[in-house]
Amino acid sequence: LFRKTVGPTYYSMEIGGIHWIMMDSIIYKNTPNSGKKNTGIAGARDYTAGFTPMQLEWLRRDLELVPSTTPVYLCTHIPILHTNGKGYLFPRKGQMDTLDMCFSKFNKVEVFSGHTHKMTNLRNPKYPRFEQHVLPATSGNMWTTTNHFQNICSDGADAGILVGTYSTGKSAYTYYTESY
């Protein structure tokens, strides 16, 4: 329904001299006749984290057109780096190596993701160009309220959203805004 109504689940755009890449990092398997059944939905709604070969080929071609001096931001649903000790979350062997190759001409790639509903910033020495920012839920459905009426996420981070200010020719910086 999303693709029919809104458009592709992966695309890029230039805003303020920054190349923004939005990529869907969920590959639905939708195994028939298993899992929870909801009215109008068939299958288990199960998925694998990662990118399809078609997405990775699109990314490679997209980045060929971007100068190496352009700041690059990658936005995904599921983080590409994870704290599971392996340095990556994708179950397919080689996905991080393929991403690293696609972004090889860039010194730094900022990555924004969600999925875990926990705020964290990650780096991995094997993939030094990537800086992963995992953001907590911004919709409020994962927030709780303390006795002092402060909204917090399930990991104890302040509830709110990440707001970025970007300007051509200047370093990008971001800050977190609490929601009260």
C-alpha positions in Angstrom: 0.0 0.0 0.0 2.9 2.4 0.8 4.5 1.9 -2.6 1.2 2.3 -4.4 0.3 5.5 -2.5 3.6 7.3 -1.7 6.2 5.8 -4.0 9.4 3.8 -3.7 10.8 2.6 -0.4 14.3 3.8 -1.3 15.3 7.1 -2.9 17.8 9.9 -2.5 17.7 13.7 -2.6 20.0 16.7 -2.3 19.1 19.1 0.5 21.4 21.9 1.6 24.4 20.4 -0.1 23.9 17.1 1.6 23.1 13.8 -0.2 20.3 12.1 1.8 19.6 8.4 1.1 16.5 6.7 2.4 16.6 2.9 2.2 14.1 0.3 3.4 16.1 -2.2 5.4 13.3 -4.7 6.0 12.7 -7.5 3.5 9.3 -9.1 4.3 9.1 -12.9 3.9 5.4 -13.0 4.8 5.5 -16.8 5.4 2.1 -18.3 4.4 -0.1 -19.8 7.1 1.9 -19.0 10.1 2.1 -16.3 12.7 -0.6 -13.9 13.9 -3.5 -13.3 11.6 -5.0 -9.9 11.2 -8.1 -9.2 9.2 -7.1 -8.7 5.6 -3.5 -9.7 6.2 -2.3 -13.2 5.1 0.9 -14.7 6.4 3.2 -14.2 9.3 4.5 -10.7 8.5 8.0 -12.0 9.3 11.0 -10.3 7.8 14.8 -10.3 7.4 17.0 -7.3 8.0 19.0 -6.2 5.0 18.8 -4.9 1.5 17.9 -6.6 -1.7 20.4 -6.9 -4.6 18.3 -4.5 -6.6 18.5 -1.9 -3.8 22.3 -2.3 -3.5 22.7 -1.9 -7.3 20.5 1.2 -7.2 22.7 2.6 -4.3 25.9 1.9 -6.2 24.6 3.7 -9.3 23.2 6.6 -7.2 26.5 7.2 -5.4 28.4 7.2 -8.7 26.8 10.6 -9.4 27.7 12.1 -6.0 31.0 14.0 -5.6 33.2 12.5 -2.8 33.3 15.8 -1.0 29.5 15.8 -0.5 28.3 14.9 3.0 26.3 11.7 2.8 23.5 10.6 5.2 21.9 7.2 5.1 18.5 6.6 6.8 17.3 3.1 7.4 14.7 1.5 9.6 16.9 -1.3 11.0 20.4 -0.2 12.1 23.3 -1.4 10.0 25.6 -1.5 13.0 24.6 -3.2 16.2 26.0 -3.9 19.6 25.7 -7.7 19.3 29.5 -8.1 19.2 29.6 -8.8 15.5 29.6 -5.2 14.4 26.6 -5.6 12.1 23.0 -6.6 12.4 22.3 -7.8 8.9 22.1 -11.6 8.9 23.3 -11.9 5.3 27.1 -12.3 5.2 28.7 -9.5 3.3 26.0 -6.8 3.5 28.2 -4.5 5.5 31.2 -5.2 3.2 28.9 -4.3 0.2 27.7 -1.1 1.8 31.3 -0.2 2.7 32.3 -0.7 -1.0 29.4 1.4 -2.2 30.5 4.3 0.1 34.2 3.8 -0.5 34.9 7.3 -1.9 33.4 9.0 1.2 35.3 9.5 4.4 32.3 9.6 6.6 28.7 8.4 6.3 26.2 9.4 9.0 23.5 6.7 9.5 20.2 7.3 11.2 18.0 4.3 12.1 15.4 3.2 14.6 13.8 -0.2 15.1 15.4 -1.0 18.5 13.6 1.9 20.3 16.8 2.7 22.2 19.0 5.7 21.7 22.6 4.8 21.0 25.5 5.9 18.8 27.7 3.2 17.3 31.0 2.8 15.4 32.8 -0.3 14.4 36.6 -0.3 13.7 36.1 -2.6 10.8 33.8 0.0 9.1 35.3 3.3 10.3 33.5 5.5 7.7 30.1 4.7 9.3 28.7 6.5 12.3 25.4 4.9 13.4 22.8 7.0 15.3 20.0 4.8 16.6 17.0 6.9 17.6 14.3 6.0 20.1 10.6 5.9 19.1 9.4 9.4 18.0 5.7 8.4 17.8 5.2 8.4 21.5 3.9 4.8 21.6 7.0 3.7 23.5 7.2 6.6 25.9 6.4 6.4 29.6 5.9 9.1 32.2 7.9 9.4 35.5 6.5 10.7 38.7 7.9 14.1 37.7 5.9 14.0 34.5 9.0 13.6 32.3 8.5 11.5 29.2 11.1 8.9 28.8 11.8 6.0 26.3 12.0 2.4 27.4 15.8 2.7 27.6 15.7 5.7 29.9 16.5 8.3 27.2 14.4 11.4 27.1 11.4 11.1 24.9 11.5 13.4 21.9 12.8 13.8 18.5 16.2 14.5 16.9 16.3 17.9 15.2 19.1 18.7 12.8 20.3 22.0 11.4 22.3 21.7 8.2 23.8 24.5 6.1 25.8 24.3 2.9 29.5 24.7 3.6 29.1 24.2 7.3 29.4 21.1 9.5 26.1 19.5 10.3 25.1 19.3 13.9 22.1 17.8 15.6 20.4 18.1 18.9 17.7 16.2 20.8 14.5 17.9 21.7 12.5 16.5 24.6 8.7 16.3 24.5 6.9 17.4 27.6 
